[in-house]
Amino acid sequence: MSSTHTQPTEPAQDVQPSAVSEQHTTAPRSRRRTVAKVLTGFAVPLIAAGLITAGSPGFGQYKVKQGDTLSHIAARYGTTVKTLVALNDLPGNGNAIYAGETLRLPGAQPKQAPRATSSRGRITYLVKSGDTIGGIARRYHVTQRYLLAVNGLQRSDRIYVGKPIQVPVPVAKPIPKKAKKKNNTFAGRIYSDTVVSAADRNRATLKTRKLPGRGQIRSMIVSTSKRYGVDPELALAISWQESGWKQRVVSPANAVGAMQVIPSTGRFTSGIVGRKLDLLNPRDNITAGVVLLDHLTSAAKLDIAIAGYYQGLGGVRRNGMYADTKQYVKSVLRIKAQLESGWNPA
């Protein structure tokens, strides 16, 4: 964003030439100095830039050069003649300053025009012998007026070897990074960003928790199945197919935990149990899955009940089993048979 600064000018601080007399070369300073420029009621162009040295905060100290006026220095460094007089204990009311003397400056930096457009950056160029503002401007393809404004300079100002000049240069527009697309696909189906974001949050929460291992999950599934009258091998087969008996698993569809229960199923089974089930809690998660199996096996024969766990019983009845649902049922029945023959992957 571009903006324009107006250089402040000091109104009535300068005094008439008649205010300066020979006595200013002898007092109140301890040594004689050569008067650089008497302050007058009008602005006098600077002949040379002063030397800036480290000192107090900001630009610190300023070494007066021939042709300087106190009002010019005050305007350039964003202060007032009155402040400079007080800060440097100048004689009279700052009637004169002297070439070679060092003035203390307050912390403000000289006011500079900001870059005219956000498409330009800055480089610092150190002036070399023979350089001119016009030559530097041509080299970097900017106007002399623009270069002067950026550096707070006047056409009458001189530059010296080693002086840093801020040069505006075009900058390449950054190529915006494409937002990483969420993995919204699961089992050939696409889920909304809202569902996937909820799944991400649940996954992050489970990552921070200390959770039971496979052996403990297996024991919890068996005991919970017996409590609700569900075939333990069926519940174990479902859980192995869904998560490998791991509570930390969360799908993009936001199916959570060992039994891969989605939130709507969690609410449904909570109503059956009579309390709110926390699907991030391993025992509650297993309870939700087992209660759902109890409901399904009571409503349909085994293969339809297994298909209903994966596709939804209503969906199976309306549309039949999808191809992936048929594969799911086949896999669960195979795992169930292996468990019944004594297989224990935990």
DOKELO-472658 format. One line per 8 residues: number of its first residue (from 1); their letters; for each residue x, y, z of C-alpha. Coordinates in Angstrom, 3 decimals, decimal comma, always signed. Each point is the difference from the previous one (the first is absolute). Layout:
! residues N
NUM	A	X:Y:Z  ...
! end
This chain:
! residues 346
1	MSSTHTQP	+0,000:+0,000:+0,000  +1,421:+3,405:-0,920  -0,322:+3,138:+2,053  +1,511:+3,486:+0,012  +1,860:+1,696:+2,851  +0,192:+3,798:+0,189  +3,313:+1,294:+1,261  -0,611:+2,182:+3,070
9	TEPAQDVQ	+1,398:+3,515:-0,086  +0,914:+2,044:+3,036  -1,906:+3,316:+0,024  +1,282:+2,824:+2,167  +3,019:-1,615:+1,675  +2,603:+1,585:-2,363  +1,279:+3,439:+0,985  +1,072:+3,074:-1,960
17	PSAVSEQH	+3,646:+0,396:-1,087  +0,346:+2,977:+2,297  -0,333:-2,390:+2,961  +3,497:-1,365:-0,675  +3,036:+1,983:+1,117  +3,699:-0,580:+0,450  -0,604:-1,182:+3,576  -1,348:-3,311:-1,278
25	TTAPRSRR	+3,526:-1,029:-1,021  +1,255:+0,281:+3,567  -2,848:-0,985:+2,349  -1,608:-1,965:+1,457  +2,066:-2,909:-1,455  +3,526:-0,794:+1,251  +1,661:+0,206:-3,422  -0,323:+2,119:-3,146
33	RTVAKVLT	-1,945:-1,394:-2,935  -0,813:+1,104:-3,522  -3,639:+0,910:-0,503  -1,550:-2,457:-2,477  -3,241:+1,851:-0,716  -1,979:+2,599:+1,851  -3,647:-1,065:+0,408  -2,254:+2,293:-1,964
41	GFAVPLIA	-3,699:+0,316:-0,552  +0,130:-1,964:-3,269  +1,199:-3,510:-0,892  +3,597:-0,276:-1,255  +0,812:-3,033:-2,211  +2,457:-2,513:+1,449  +3,427:+0,008:-1,601  +1,142:-3,391:+1,270
49	AGLITAGS	-1,441:-2,923:+1,901  +1,157:-0,303:+3,583  +1,820:-2,983:+1,422  -2,156:-2,281:+2,146  +1,676:-1,892:+2,830  -1,222:-2,457:+2,607  -1,251:+1,561:+3,204  -3,334:+0,276:+1,732
57	PGFGQYKV	-2,986:-2,032:-1,289  -0,976:+0,720:-3,621  +2,544:+1,852:-2,118  +2,035:+1,092:+3,052  +2,321:+2,885:-0,883  +0,291:+2,379:-2,941  +3,229:+1,725:-1,025  -0,812:+3,434:-1,369
65	KQGDTLSH	+1,226:+0,816:-3,511  +0,490:+3,302:-1,754  -3,394:+1,303:-1,157  -2,145:-1,821:+2,579  -2,775:+1,821:+1,829  -1,602:-1,110:+3,225  -3,471:+0,086:-1,550  +1,093:-2,281:-2,857
73	IAARYGTT	+1,539:-2,463:+2,444  -3,113:+0,063:+2,159  -2,276:-0,607:-2,994  +2,156:-2,810:-1,362  +0,149:-1,891:+3,288  -3,628:+0,485:+0,990  +0,573:+2,371:+2,906  -0,150:+3,754:+0,745
81	VKTLVALN	+2,521:+2,801:+0,337  -1,160:+0,473:+3,588  +0,770:-3,660:+0,794  +3,465:+0,187:-1,580  +0,799:+3,215:+1,901  -1,022:-1,577:+3,310  +1,680:-3,347:-0,697  +3,330:+1,598:-0,991
89	DLPGNGNA	-0,059:+3,007:+2,367  +0,544:+2,329:-2,953  +0,853:+3,665:+0,666  -2,753:+2,580:-0,194  -2,960:-1,709:-1,629  +2,078:-1,961:-2,462  +0,962:+3,126:-1,901  +2,924:-1,722:-1,684
97	IYAGETLR	+1,523:-3,405:-0,506  +3,613:-0,689:-0,883  +1,649:-2,141:-2,637  +1,602:-3,031:+1,619  -2,028:-0,003:+3,216  -1,998:-3,103:+0,896  -3,656:+0,338:+0,859  -1,895:-2,521:+2,055
105	LPGAQPKQ	-3,206:-1,189:-1,658  -3,136:-1,487:+1,543  -0,965:-3,539:-0,989  -2,164:+0,885:-3,006  +1,227:-1,031:-3,438  -0,069:+2,357:-2,979  -3,328:-0,006:-1,724  +0,076:-1,734:-3,367
113	APRATSSR	-2,645:-0,550:-2,589  -1,040:-3,643:+0,034  +0,325:-2,045:-3,130  -2,619:+1,027:-2,479  -1,296:-3,453:-0,758  -0,165:-3,330:+1,765  +1,482:-1,644:-3,120  +3,405:+1,528:+0,804
121	GRITYLVK	+2,562:-1,153:+2,503  +3,170:+1,741:+1,187  +3,706:-0,592:-0,380  +2,713:+2,038:+1,690  +2,518:+1,493:-2,435  +3,264:+1,461:+1,337  +1,020:+3,104:-1,936  +3,235:-0,348:-2,003
129	SGDTIGGI	+2,323:+2,657:-1,328  -1,579:+1,786:-2,962  -3,568:-1,024:+0,848  -2,869:+2,430:-0,291  -3,624:-0,355:+1,009  -0,971:+0,236:-3,666  +2,479:-2,707:-0,969  -1,177:-2,366:+2,751
137	ARRYHVTQ	-3,629:+0,647:-0,993  +0,736:-0,872:-3,651  +1,915:-3,138:+0,993  -2,940:-1,354:+1,985  -2,694:+1,232:-2,413  -1,720:+2,403:+2,389  -0,515:+3,739:-0,272  +2,366:+2,373:+1,778
145	RYLLAVNG	-2,978:+1,593:+1,741  -1,141:-3,372:+1,289  +3,490:-0,897:+1,270  +0,332:+3,328:+1,800  -3,418:-0,446:+1,640  +0,802:-3,507:+1,218  +3,180:+1,244:+1,671  -1,406:+3,285:+1,337
153	LQRSDRIY	+2,445:+2,019:-2,114  -0,267:+3,315:-1,847  +1,419:+0,667:-3,478  +2,547:+2,345:+1,603  +1,307:-2,672:+2,402  +3,400:-1,480:-0,708  +0,818:-3,654:+0,444  +3,352:-1,302:+1,123
161	VGKPIQVP	+1,994:-3,173:-0,569  -1,261:-2,768:+2,281  -3,406:+1,588:+0,609  -2,746:-2,673:+0,043  -2,788:+0,704:-2,477  -3,271:-1,906:+0,136  -0,852:-1,029:-3,547  -3,516:-1,241:-0,827
169	VPVAKPIP	+0,104:-3,084:-2,213  -2,793:-2,162:-1,415  -0,655:-3,179:+1,918  -1,430:-3,161:-1,435  -3,507:-0,768:+1,114  +0,069:-3,038:+2,265  -1,699:-3,016:-1,450  -2,780:-0,864:+2,446
177	KKAKKKNN	+0,345:-3,447:+1,433  -2,866:-2,231:-0,795  -1,828:-1,029:+3,096  +0,594:-3,620:+0,741  -3,141:-1,810:-0,967  -1,528:-2,083:+2,713  -0,132:-3,745:-0,494  -3,784:-0,088:-0,328
185	TFAGRIYS	-0,221:-3,397:-1,656  -0,542:-3,238:+1,876  -1,041:-3,353:-1,470  -0,842:+1,719:-3,290  -2,268:+2,566:+1,639  +0,598:+3,744:+0,407  -0,748:+1,721:+3,310  -0,480:+3,681:+0,738
193	DTVVSAAD	+2,762:+2,200:+1,415  -2,046:+0,332:+3,195  -0,002:-3,770:+0,556  +3,678:-0,348:-0,870  +0,952:+2,915:+2,278  -1,873:-1,617:+2,889  +1,866:-3,239:-0,730  +3,297:+1,900:+0,063
201	RNRATLKT	-0,824:+1,463:+3,410  -0,925:-3,415:+1,422  +3,172:-1,513:-1,425  +2,082:+2,769:+1,575  -1,708:-0,529:+3,371  +0,584:-3,745:-0,024  +3,636:+0,553:-0,940  +0,582:+1,708:+3,352
209	RKLPGRGQ	-1,633:-2,724:+2,102  +1,422:-3,110:+1,541  -2,151:-2,788:-1,436  -0,263:-3,769:+0,589  +1,831:-2,403:-2,286  -1,516:-2,637:-2,242  -0,094:-2,650:+2,690  -1,910:+2,270:+2,359
217	IRSMIVST	-2,384:+1,085:-2,764  -0,678:-3,665:-0,808  -0,838:-0,749:+3,643  -2,343:+2,995:+0,210  -1,829:-1,055:-3,170  -0,500:-3,548:+1,326  -1,296:+1,117:+3,405  -2,283:+2,675:-1,488
225	SKRYGVDP	-1,412:-2,461:-2,580  -0,845:-2,522:+2,715  -1,718:+2,722:+2,033  -2,296:+0,912:-2,923  -0,516:-3,545:-1,324  +1,961:+0,522:-3,227  +2,231:-2,684:-1,539  +3,527:+1,040:+1,162
233	ELALAISW	+1,651:-1,360:-3,175  -2,347:+2,085:-2,133  +0,832:+3,192:+1,923  +3,716:-0,861:-0,099  -0,164:-0,665:-3,752  -1,779:+3,297:-0,645  +2,535:+1,909:+2,104  +2,992:-1,708:-1,637
241	QESGWKQR	-1,354:+0,774:-3,453  -0,724:+3,615:+0,966  +3,054:+0,997:+2,040  +2,224:-2,971:+0,774  -1,127:+0,331:+3,658  +1,507:+3,482:+0,290  -1,780:+2,891:+1,698  +2,188:+2,667:-1,629
249	VVSPANAV	-1,432:-0,554:-3,509  -2,299:+2,713:-1,442  -1,198:-0,115:-3,629  -0,675:+3,053:-2,235  -3,696:-0,815:+0,509  +0,600:+0,660:+3,729  -0,498:-3,627:+0,953  +1,800:-0,160:+3,337
257	GAMQVIPS	+1,920:-2,568:+1,974  +0,141:-3,763:+0,318  -3,560:-0,524:-1,268  +0,134:+2,912:-2,525  -3,204:+1,640:+1,207  -1,225:+3,239:-1,638  -1,542:+2,740:+2,185  -3,598:-0,618:-1,113
265	TGRFTSGI	+0,331:-3,664:+0,973  +1,516:+1,107:+3,299  -3,113:+2,094:+0,695  -2,289:-2,876:-1,020  +1,731:-2,518:+2,273  +0,190:+2,535:+2,838  -3,799:+0,075:-0,091  -0,113:-3,776:+0,332
273	VGRKLDLL	+2,541:-0,117:+2,840  -1,597:+2,909:+1,839  +3,102:+2,203:+0,280  +2,231:+1,983:-2,307  +2,769:-2,137:-1,438  +3,381:+1,634:-0,625  +1,302:-1,588:-3,183  +3,551:+1,109:+0,807
281	NPRDNITA	-0,141:-2,110:+3,156  +0,937:-3,643:-0,862  -2,656:-1,605:+2,221  -2,765:+2,297:-1,211  +1,113:-0,488:-3,590  -0,167:-3,789:+0,344  -3,360:+0,269:+1,764  -1,405:+2,052:-2,901
289	GVVLLDHL	+1,223:-2,519:-2,582  -1,255:-3,041:+1,899  -3,418:+1,583:+0,699  -0,316:+0,776:-3,721  +0,824:-3,610:-0,854  -2,618:-1,179:+2,483  -2,581:+2,225:-1,707  +1,001:-1,181:-3,504
297	TSAAKLDI	+0,116:-3,721:+0,730  -3,410:+0,277:+1,656  -1,435:+1,629:-3,126  +1,630:-2,017:-2,809  +1,819:-3,205:-0,803  +3,768:-0,081:+0,493  +1,272:+1,051:-3,425  -2,541:+2,866:-0,231
305	AIAGYYQG	+0,866:+1,078:+3,557  +3,722:+0,122:-0,886  -0,814:+1,915:-3,182  -2,145:+2,385:+2,073  +2,962:+0,738:+2,291  +1,971:+1,184:-3,035  -2,633:+1,454:-2,369  -2,890:+0,685:+2,352
313	LGGVRRNG	-2,914:-2,401:+0,324  -2,413:+2,379:-1,710  +2,377:+0,453:-2,924  +0,422:-3,746:-0,399  -3,737:-0,532:-0,026  -0,607:+2,796:-2,515  +2,935:-0,527:-2,348  +1,328:-3,451:+0,749
321	MYADTKQY	+3,674:-0,547:+0,797  +2,500:+2,103:-1,894  +3,017:-1,804:-1,465  +2,265:+1,179:+2,828  -2,645:-0,998:+2,553  -0,027:-3,559:-1,357  +3,798:-0,119:+0,335  -0,283:+1,341:+3,553
329	VKSVLRIK	-2,493:-2,706:+1,018  +2,178:-2,699:-1,545  +3,082:+1,257:+1,860  -1,785:+0,257:+3,383  -1,380:-3,554:-0,292  +3,473:-1,316:-0,858  +1,565:+1,761:+3,028  -2,822:-1,298:+2,227
337	AQLESGWN	+0,707:-3,569:-1,121  +3,713:+0,411:+0,693  -0,692:+1,358:+3,488  -2,342:-2,931:+0,711  +2,822:-2,392:-0,937  +2,298:+1,595:+2,558  +1,752:+2,767:-1,951  +1,062:+2,874:+2,286
345	PA	+1,993:+2,742:-1,760  +0,436:+1,927:+3,259
! end
